[in-house]
Amino acid sequence: MRKLALAFLGAACVASMGCAYNRNIQNQFDATNINFNRAKKGMDCAYFALGVFPLTKTDIDVAAKKAHIQSLKYVETYYANYILFSKKCIVTYGE
């Protein structure tokens, strides 16, 4: 009975961490001269099965081309982890 309770607790812990774990990573630099209201925004995402096996890929060039950005000003990366998959998105800003 005790092993079953520990197994259930472990499974519940792993499942809850997969849903609740999102993070946004940004490099720090001086962005005071960028007007984000007028900037174009492009995004490209990659998906991973079980957080490890890549299903698609992502690229800064693709994200910039989706928004027709000629001059790249700022790039950020966003990660989101779920129970069975995760995704990594690259967001580009520019003119």
C-alpha angles and dihedrals in degrees: 000000000000093000090051091051091049091048091050092048091049093049092048091049093051092046094050093049091052093057098041102045114098126143139179117207121197132176113231119240139132106287097163093113095055117096102209092184091068098032121108115238124213127180135190125179135198123204128212128197111229087355093283113061113073116229096175136004134232132216136185091225092056092048091051093046092051089062095036091242114175099174115039114213108166138010128193133181125217126194126194123181124197133173100273103016144017134206136210118201128192115206119195129194126193148109 
